[in-house]
Amino acid sequence: MTDTDQLLQNLLDRVEALEDTLAITKLLATYGPAVDSGSAEAVARLWTEDGVYDVDTGVLTGQAEISAMVRSRAHQGYIHGGCAHLLEPGHVQLDGLQAVVTCKSQLILHDGDAYRVARITANRWELSKIEGQWKVTRRTNRLLDGRAEARELLARGVQD
């Protein structure tokens, strides 16, 4: 391979990494508006068919269970009472057709004339690129309430 060919290949690799990072960032940015609007199918489609959403309150497996969570009485109560799921920009780590994103999220609820933060969680999103599209294979959330498990989840994302 000539020096020019190597430079071109390096450039193509960098562009692909940028495009993948942007696609992943857009996927995560879709979650909040989709879940807060009650768009159950849109939320579920972010995951693979057998994707896992591991929250400290339980584990959801597959798009059907994730969609059902959005339709649940509890979640609908959040929506109709006023809520916002906010994710900070994530730390994206690409590894070929796999990626890990580490970030924090907040659930903010309308409370009378004000808003209150109901939860802040550490998040680890594991993704796979399938047929050219990034999908969540596993999302793990843990409350940032002083437990070591949440800190370890965040630390793992910056050490991987």
C-alpha positions as CSV (number, residue, x, y, z in Angstrom):
1,M,0.0,0.0,0.0
2,T,1.4,3.4,-0.9
3,D,1.6,6.3,1.5
4,T,-1.2,8.0,-0.4
5,D,-3.4,4.9,-0.1
6,Q,-2.6,4.7,3.6
7,L,-3.5,8.3,4.1
8,L,-6.8,7.9,2.2
9,Q,-7.6,4.8,4.2
10,N,-6.9,6.6,7.5
11,L,-9.1,9.4,6.4
12,L,-11.9,7.0,5.5
13,D,-11.6,5.3,8.8
14,R,-11.8,8.6,10.7
15,V,-14.9,9.7,8.7
16,E,-16.6,6.4,9.4
17,A,-15.8,6.8,13.2
18,L,-17.3,10.3,13.1
19,E,-20.4,9.1,11.3
20,D,-20.8,6.2,13.8
21,T,-20.4,8.6,16.7
22,L,-22.9,11.0,15.3
23,A,-25.4,8.1,14.6
24,I,-25.0,6.9,18.2
25,T,-25.4,10.4,19.6
26,K,-28.6,10.8,17.6
27,L,-29.9,7.5,18.8
28,L,-29.4,8.5,22.4
29,A,-30.9,11.9,21.8
30,T,-34.0,10.2,20.5
31,Y,-34.7,8.4,23.8
32,G,-35.9,11.3,25.9
33,P,-38.4,12.8,23.5
34,A,-39.7,9.4,22.5
35,V,-40.2,8.1,26.1
36,D,-41.6,11.5,27.3
37,S,-44.1,11.6,24.5
38,G,-45.2,8.0,25.1
39,S,-44.0,6.8,21.7
40,A,-43.6,3.2,22.8
41,E,-42.7,1.8,19.5
42,A,-40.1,4.4,18.8
43,V,-38.5,3.7,22.2
44,A,-38.6,0.0,21.6
45,R,-37.0,0.3,18.1
46,L,-33.9,1.8,19.6
47,W,-33.1,-1.7,21.0
48,T,-32.5,-4.9,19.1
49,E,-35.4,-7.4,19.1
50,D,-33.9,-9.2,22.2
51,G,-32.2,-6.1,23.7
52,V,-32.1,-5.7,27.5
53,Y,-33.0,-2.6,29.6
54,D,-31.5,-3.3,33.1
55,V,-32.8,-0.8,35.6
56,D,-32.2,-1.1,39.3
57,T,-36.0,-1.7,39.6
58,G,-36.0,-4.6,37.2
59,V,-34.9,-6.0,33.9
60,L,-36.8,-5.7,30.6
61,T,-35.9,-8.0,27.9
62,G,-37.0,-7.5,24.3
63,Q,-38.8,-4.7,22.4
64,A,-42.2,-5.9,23.6
65,E,-41.3,-5.5,27.3
66,I,-39.6,-2.1,26.7
67,S,-42.7,-0.9,24.8
68,A,-45.0,-2.2,27.6
69,M,-42.9,-0.1,30.1
70,V,-43.7,3.1,28.1
71,R,-47.4,2.1,28.1
72,S,-47.4,1.2,31.8
73,R,-49.6,3.0,34.3
74,A,-46.6,4.3,36.2
75,H,-44.9,5.7,33.1
76,Q,-48.1,7.2,31.7
77,G,-48.6,8.8,35.1
78,Y,-45.2,10.5,34.7
79,I,-46.1,11.7,31.2
80,H,-49.5,13.0,32.1
81,G,-48.1,14.7,35.3
82,G,-45.3,16.3,33.4
83,C,-41.8,14.7,33.1
84,A,-38.5,15.0,31.3
85,H,-35.9,12.3,30.8
86,L,-32.6,14.2,30.3
87,L,-29.4,12.5,29.2
88,E,-26.0,14.2,29.2
89,P,-23.9,13.8,26.1
90,G,-22.3,10.4,26.4
91,H,-18.8,9.2,26.3
92,V,-18.8,7.1,23.1
93,Q,-16.3,4.3,22.7
94,L,-16.2,2.6,19.3
95,D,-14.9,-0.9,18.7
96,G,-15.7,-1.9,15.1
97,L,-19.4,-2.9,15.1
98,Q,-19.7,-2.5,18.8
99,A,-19.9,0.6,21.0
100,V,-20.3,1.6,24.6
101,V,-21.7,4.9,25.8
102,T,-21.3,6.0,29.4
103,C,-23.4,8.9,30.7
104,K,-25.7,10.1,33.4
105,S,-29.5,10.7,33.1
106,Q,-32.1,12.5,35.1
107,L,-35.8,12.0,35.5
108,I,-37.4,15.4,36.2
109,L,-41.0,15.5,37.4
110,H,-43.5,18.4,37.5
111,D,-44.3,19.0,41.1
112,G,-46.9,21.7,41.8
113,D,-45.5,25.0,40.5
114,A,-42.0,23.7,40.1
115,Y,-40.0,20.7,39.0
116,R,-37.9,18.2,41.0
117,V,-35.3,15.7,40.1
118,A,-36.7,12.3,40.9
119,R,-33.7,10.2,39.9
120,I,-30.2,10.6,38.7
121,T,-28.6,7.4,37.2
122,A,-25.4,6.2,35.9
123,N,-25.9,4.7,32.4
124,R,-24.0,2.2,30.3
125,W,-25.4,1.7,26.8
126,E,-24.0,-1.2,24.8
127,L,-24.7,-1.0,21.1
128,S,-24.2,-3.1,17.9
129,K,-24.2,-1.9,14.3
130,I,-26.6,-4.2,12.5
131,E,-27.1,-3.9,8.8
132,G,-25.7,-0.4,8.9
133,Q,-27.8,0.8,11.8
134,W,-26.8,1.2,15.5
135,K,-29.1,-0.5,18.0
136,V,-29.0,-0.9,21.8
137,T,-28.3,-4.4,22.9
138,R,-28.2,-3.5,26.6
139,R,-28.7,-0.5,28.7
140,T,-27.8,-0.6,32.4
141,N,-28.9,2.1,34.8
142,R,-28.0,2.4,38.4
143,L,-29.1,5.1,40.9
144,L,-26.4,7.6,41.8
145,D,-27.3,7.4,45.5
146,G,-23.9,6.7,47.0
147,R,-23.9,3.0,46.1
148,A,-20.6,1.7,44.7
149,E,-22.4,-0.1,41.8
150,A,-23.2,3.2,40.1
151,R,-19.8,4.7,40.5
152,E,-18.3,1.4,39.2
153,L,-20.5,1.6,36.1
154,L,-19.3,5.1,35.4
155,A,-15.6,4.3,36.0
156,R,-15.9,1.2,33.8
157,G,-16.9,3.5,30.9
158,V,-13.8,5.7,31.1
159,Q,-11.4,2.7,31.7
160,D,-12.6,0.3,28.9
